[in-house]
Amino acid sequence: GPLSAEEETRLIATWFAREVLAGNSSEKPALSAADMKDRLLGTIVVEEAALRLLAQERAQRIREWLTQQGRIEETRIYLVEAAVAEGTGATVPTDLKITAH
């Protein structure tokens, strides 16, 4: 199940000490859990190839839904190469284009 607020805070503080403070646990951060989480998220680098793969997998799931639930013929749906745009923080914009013929 989901983490309790206390458990999440403890895990964030542990991760923060390991990644940002370089394991110097004697130095206690004077930051809130939210601030530590924001700084930690800023240290994560996601490669463009991983973003492209994620976009392709999402497109495939949308295609599956449209053909199975939306009952659109598979031959009417085309997947195009995923484009990666610069994001801000934790989000990366993705265009979804749907046309009807």
Steps between C-alpha positions, in 0.01 A plus 500: 500500500593866505763630740399687810606865513753417771651214300521713186673780693749253652580349159540843337736613778706181464519538122585869535782425743642234267469689170524869584702505822728222368421272794605752767212409732641715783391806302122519547326684218293801607254440220145373492430161346343677201813714449727195528279314251515791254881514524523123454275506195728765354794258516331232290610490137281314253661417167324600179487135390302411814255785433453384141436144615246624755325707232488202265359274771234756588403536134471123468270486809283776354484312171399180684227685687367661183487168315359295788279741695439762233450235233701687240653284229871446556575592138369851567753576774860592423776546753765756411847555641490652846646848536659609825465861612678679781311473825486712810571312819311175533301525176581450133237621251374244252285570197215264423359549151174337399340547162190347348445404138 
